[in-house]
Amino acid sequence: MCAIFGFVNYRRSLSRSEMKELINRLSVESEVRGKDATGIAYVKHGELKVFKRAKPAHKVKLYVPEDTVILTGHTRMTTQGDARYICNNHPFTGKTADGSFALCHNGVLYNDSQLAKSEHLPKSKIETDSYVAAQLIEKYGRLDFKTIAKMSEAVEGSFVFTILSDKNKLFIAKGDNPLCLIHYKQLGLYVYTSTEDIMKNVLKGSFLEKLPFEVIKVTEGEIISIDKRGRFEKSSFIPNEFCYGRNYYGYRKPAYDDDELFDICGMFGVSQEDLMLLYDMGYTDEEIEGMLCDRSMLRECIEEARVLVGEYY
């Protein structure tokens, strides 16, 4: 459970102050899905730049050059790999024959260790499961629709990947995790976040709030690319039907039987029984994920649920 965010300012219509406001809003509002680390990547004079800190977004000052066209960012909630070590945080960098790239991942991968062995990937001090995606692309030797599809079909788990190349081209590969992408055609601006709720909070009270936009639907199994001139292309991959959160017929289990959320809550000391109580009280997946970032609220909600069902002790 993390968050991805970013924009493509292909007409360079944003002023310095507008860009600063947008980056701040995107990162801070994305904290609801992760406060352990914050990171961004962008291209400056043809060189990929990555900045990341083991702090929540509201404690990090994010600056980019005024002529930045594409930015990809990430806020992290740790599931594997100590966030205190910067190397474990997103974005992760890699190199191919095409140049360098930066990769962000929202989700959890379960076969990273198996892939490292079966694909003979080089050993690394990076402990985060997400890094295997960058290593696979490096091994495939190129960054394009074909290699991103191959990587997306190799990993098992939940994901949305964002990959920025040093050629100022953004790729997004969507698995079964959420993504919200909108387009301000008159500005020449794409903006994306992990969820619709985060996007609503980003836009509320901002310079973009009253401007018309189009929602760009990206479905599971699709890969999109947007370059520095705003050229939009689409490809696809075959989703892995045996990843967590699915049964063998390929459709998602109902929220109250979501293995991934059970696993994540377990890391925070929340039992399956308590998670079921929260569902019975009407809390959504997103609301429960938000509680994990506020432990006192989480305890209060669980205790309240126990009282209401007569299970308080």
C-alpha positions, 0 to 999 in steps of 0.5 A, a space after each residue: 500500500 503506497 501511492 504514485 503521483 505525477 504529471 506531464 506538462 507537455 505544453 509547459 503551461 505551468 508557471 513556477 508557482 503553479 508547478 510548486 503548488 501541484 507537486 506539493 499537493 500531489 505528494 502531501 495528499 498521497 500521504 494517506 497511502 504511505 508516510 515512511 518515505 517520499 521520492 520523485 524523478 524528473 529529467 533535467 537537461 537530458 539527465 534523469 534526476 532522482 530525489 528521495 527521503 525517508 520522511 513523510 511528504 509534508 516534511 520534505 521540500 520538493 523542488 524541480 526546475 521550471 522547465 520540467 515536463 514530466 514528474 513521477 513520484 511516490 509515497 511509501 508505506 513499508 512492507 519489505 525493506 527498511 525505509 530508513 535506508 534510502 536505497 530501499 525507497 522509490 523511485 528505483 533507477 535502472 539502465 538499458 541500451 536506450 538509457 536510464 530510467 526511474 521506476 515507481 511501484 504501488 502494490 506488493 510483489 510476492 515472487 521477487 525472490 523466485 525471480 531473482 533466482 530463476 532469472 539470475 538477477 545480480 545481487 543487490 543491497 536493495 531489499 524492496 520487492 519492487 526493485 525486481 521490476 527494474 532489474 527485469 527491465 535491465 535484463 531485457 535490455 530495452 525500455 519499451 512496451 514489449 519489455 514492460 509487458 514481459 516484466 508485468 507478466 513475470 511478476 506476481 502480486 498487485 501493482 501499478 508501475 510508473 517508469 520515466 525514461 531519460 528521454 522524457 517519456 512516461 510509461 504506466 503499466 496497470 495491474 489490479 491496483 487503482 489509478 486515476 489519470 486526468 487530462 487538461 487538454 487546454 493546458 496540455 497537462 496530464 495529472 495522475 494519482 493512485 485514487 480518485 479520492 486523492 485526486 479530488 483532494 489535490 484539485 480542491 482549492 487549487 488553480 486547477 479546480 474549476 478547469 474542465 478535464 477529461 478522465 482517461 480510463 486505464 484498465 487492468 492489463 493496459 500499458 500507456 505511454 506519454 512523451 514530452 510532446 504529449 503523444 499518447 500511446 497504448 499497449 497491453 499485457 496479459 494479467 497474471 490470473 494467479 496473483 493475490 486478490 484473485 481466485 483461479 477464475 481471474 476475478 477479484 475477491 470481495 474486499 472482505 476476503 482480500 489477501 493482500 490487505 489481510 497481509 498488510 494489516 497483519 504486519 501492523 498487528 491487526 488480526 483478521 477478526 479485527 479487520 472483519 469487524 471493520 468491514 462489518 462496520 462499513 469501512 472501505 479498503 481505502 479507509 482502512 489503509 488510511 487508518 494504518 497511517 494513524 495507529 491511534 485512530 485504528 485502535 479507536 475504530 477497532 475498540 468501537 467496533 468490538 463494543 458495538 458487536 459485544 466483543 469488547 474485552 
